[in-house]
Amino acid sequence: MADSQSSFRPALLVVDMQEDFCPPSGSLAVPLGRTITPLINTLLTLPTLPLKIATQDWHPPNHISFAPNHPSQPPPFVSSHTITNPLDPSQSYTTLLWPPHCIQSTPGASLIPELASQNLTHVIKKGLDPRVEMYSAFFDPFPPTPTGQRVCDSGLAKLLHDENVTHVYVVGLAGDYCVKHTAYDAAKEGFQTVIIEEGTKSVNPGGWEECKKEMESIGGVRVVSVESEEVQRLFKKD
């Protein structure tokens, strides 16, 4: 895609700024998760961003990623489970198991109150299918069938394409899971994609540097500072 200012139509993706992902009482709290809110709120005021989209994990109580939903009661954070593609049993992947979190219509699934939600243009819910994990705000991890069918499609890709978005800026939680996979899929969809470093925190802060290298080398996603030219262009009035 061209990168001239005249063809520049950016979107901000605010990933999973929800109570269960934030201290002090979130069931899957990301260290320092709330501290990124002021920067996100600043971005949400910018008129140069025509689309400001928040995502919410929105799991049913019987979700496959919840450790207590498995007969052996495996401990969360360290146990894994193999998930089979409901549309193609020959495909599978292994995922970590988590404590129950962001259950539909519970307080833990709510966007945190200090987030300037009134400035959002859209809210996209993800992770609704109990059979598959869905870190990305776009799709489940399985490839589409030959006819284009997916287990889960949030509609985010269609929304961005319909709005002629060229660049996607990603912030939110957690950098090494849902932010990363959302950014991967944004890049795969053809958008110039960056993660704003000061606008995300990770489940595993010690592994963030390696995660950044992986994203750039494998996913085509760059992690940039808020002071970078890519982000500062959002603050220009013209």
C-alpha positions in Angstrom: 0.0 0.0 0.0 1.1 3.5 -0.7 2.4 5.4 2.3 1.7 9.0 1.3 -0.3 11.2 3.7 -3.1 11.5 1.1 -3.5 7.7 1.2 -3.1 7.4 5.0 -6.2 6.1 6.7 -5.3 4.7 10.1 -7.2 2.7 12.7 -6.5 2.2 16.3 -7.1 -1.2 17.9 -7.4 -1.2 21.6 -7.1 -4.8 22.6 -8.8 -6.3 25.7 -8.6 -3.5 28.2 -10.8 -5.4 30.5 -11.1 -5.8 34.3 -9.9 -9.5 34.3 -6.7 -8.5 32.5 -5.9 -5.7 34.9 -4.6 -5.4 38.5 -5.5 -5.4 41.3 -8.2 -8.1 41.1 -8.3 -9.4 37.6 -8.3 -13.2 37.4 -5.7 -13.0 34.6 -4.1 -9.7 35.5 -1.2 -8.4 33.3 1.5 -6.7 35.4 1.1 -2.9 35.3 -1.8 -3.4 32.8 -3.7 -0.3 33.9 -0.7 2.0 33.6 -1.0 2.2 29.8 -4.5 3.7 29.9 -3.5 7.4 29.9 -1.6 7.0 26.6 -4.5 5.0 25.1 -6.9 7.7 26.1 -4.7 10.3 24.5 -4.8 8.3 21.2 -8.5 8.0 21.5 -8.8 11.8 21.3 -7.0 12.2 18.0 -9.1 13.3 15.0 -6.6 11.7 12.7 -7.9 8.3 13.7 -11.2 7.8 12.0 -11.6 4.3 13.5 -11.0 3.6 17.2 -11.9 0.0 17.9 -11.8 -1.8 21.2 -11.9 -5.5 21.5 -13.3 -7.6 24.3 -12.6 -11.2 25.2 -16.2 -12.5 25.6 -16.0 -16.1 26.6 -18.9 -18.5 27.5 -18.4 -20.2 30.9 -17.6 -23.6 29.2 -14.7 -22.2 27.2 -12.0 -24.8 26.3 -9.2 -22.5 27.5 -10.4 -22.5 31.1 -8.4 -25.1 33.1 -11.3 -26.0 35.5 -13.4 -27.1 32.4 -11.1 -30.1 31.9 -11.7 -33.4 33.9 -8.2 -33.6 35.4 -8.4 -30.1 36.8 -5.0 -29.1 35.4 -3.3 -26.1 37.0 -3.6 -23.0 34.8 -0.6 -21.1 33.4 1.6 -24.2 33.1 -0.8 -26.8 31.6 -1.7 -27.1 28.0 -4.4 -28.7 25.8 -4.6 -29.7 22.2 -7.5 -28.1 20.3 -8.8 -29.8 17.2 -10.3 -27.8 14.3 -14.1 -28.3 14.4 -14.1 -27.9 10.6 -11.2 -30.2 9.9 -10.1 -32.9 12.4 -6.8 -33.3 10.7 -5.7 -29.9 12.1 -4.8 -29.1 15.7 -2.8 -26.8 17.9 -1.7 -26.8 21.5 -2.5 -23.9 23.8 -2.0 -22.9 27.4 -4.8 -23.3 29.8 -5.9 -20.2 31.8 -8.1 -19.5 34.9 -11.6 -18.5 33.9 -11.6 -14.9 32.7 -13.8 -12.4 30.7 -16.9 -14.5 31.0 -19.7 -13.0 29.1 -21.7 -10.2 30.9 -19.6 -10.5 34.1 -17.8 -7.6 35.7 -14.5 -9.1 34.7 -15.4 -8.9 31.0 -16.1 -5.1 31.3 -13.8 -2.6 29.7 -12.0 -0.8 32.6 -13.9 2.4 33.6 -10.9 4.7 33.2 -10.7 3.9 29.5 -12.3 6.7 27.5 -14.9 4.4 25.9 -17.0 7.3 24.8 -14.4 8.0 22.1 -14.5 4.5 20.6 -16.2 4.0 17.2 -16.7 0.3 17.5 -16.4 -2.6 20.0 -15.6 -6.1 18.7 -16.1 -9.2 20.8 -14.0 -12.3 20.4 -13.5 -15.7 21.9 -17.3 -16.5 21.8 -16.9 -20.1 20.5 -16.2 -22.5 23.4 -14.4 -24.9 21.1 -11.4 -22.8 20.2 -9.0 -20.3 21.6 -9.0 -16.9 19.9 -6.1 -14.6 20.8 -6.5 -12.6 17.6 -9.3 -10.1 17.4 -9.7 -11.1 13.8 -10.0 -14.9 13.5 -9.4 -18.2 15.3 -5.9 -19.7 14.7 -7.0 -22.3 12.1 -6.7 -21.4 8.4 -9.9 -20.9 6.4 -11.4 -23.8 4.5 -11.0 -23.9 0.7 -14.4 -22.2 0.5 -13.3 -19.4 2.9 -15.1 -20.6 6.0 -13.6 -20.1 9.5 -14.6 -21.3 12.9 -14.6 -17.8 14.2 -14.6 -14.5 12.3 -15.2 -11.4 14.4 -15.9 -9.2 11.3 -13.0 -6.9 12.1 -11.2 -7.6 8.8 -14.3 -6.7 6.8 -14.8 -3.6 8.8 -11.3 -2.3 8.2 -11.3 -3.2 4.5 -14.8 -1.6 4.1 -13.5 1.6 5.7 -10.4 1.6 3.4 -8.0 1.5 6.3 -4.3 1.5 5.3 -2.5 1.5 8.6 -3.3 -0.3 11.9 -1.9 0.8 15.3 -2.3 -1.8 18.1 -2.3 -1.2 21.8 -3.7 -3.0 24.8 -3.3 -6.3 26.6 -1.4 -8.5 26.5 1.5 -7.8 24.3 2.8 -11.4 24.1 -0.7 -12.9 23.4 -3.7 -11.1 22.1 -1.9 -7.9 21.0 0.7 -10.0 19.1 -1.8 -12.2 17.4 -4.1 -9.3 16.5 -1.2 -7.5 15.0 -0.1 -10.6 13.0 -3.5 -11.0 11.5 -3.7 -7.2 10.7 -0.4 -7.6 8.8 -1.7 -10.7 7.0 -4.7 -8.8 5.9 -2.4 -6.3 4.1 -2.4 -3.4 6.6 0.8 -1.6 7.6 0.8 -2.7 11.2 2.7 -1.4 14.3 2.4 -2.0 18.0 3.0 1.1 20.1 5.4 -0.2 22.8 4.3 2.2 25.5 0.7 1.2 24.9 1.1 -2.5 25.8 2.2 -4.7 28.7 2.9 -8.5 28.6 2.0 -11.5 30.7 5.7 -12.4 30.6 7.6 -9.0 30.8 11.0 -10.8 30.8 10.3 -12.3 27.4 9.1 -9.1 25.7 12.4 -8.4 23.9 12.4 -11.8 22.3 8.7 -11.5 21.5 9.4 -8.3 19.6 12.1 -9.9 17.5 9.8 -12.8 16.7 7.0 -10.4 15.6 9.2 -8.5 13.3 11.0 -11.5 11.7 8.0 -13.9 11.4 4.9 -11.7 11.5 5.9 -8.6 9.6 4.9 -6.5 12.6 7.0 -3.7 14.0 7.0 -2.5 17.6 7.7 1.2 17.7 7.9 4.0 20.3 5.2 6.6 20.7 8.0 9.1 19.8 8.6 7.4 16.4 7.7 9.0 13.2 5.0 6.4 12.5 3.1 7.4 15.7 3.8 11.1 15.6 2.1 11.5 12.3 -1.1 10.7 14.1 -0.6 14.0 16.1 -0.3 16.2 13.0 -3.3 18.3 12.3 -2.9 18.4 8.5 
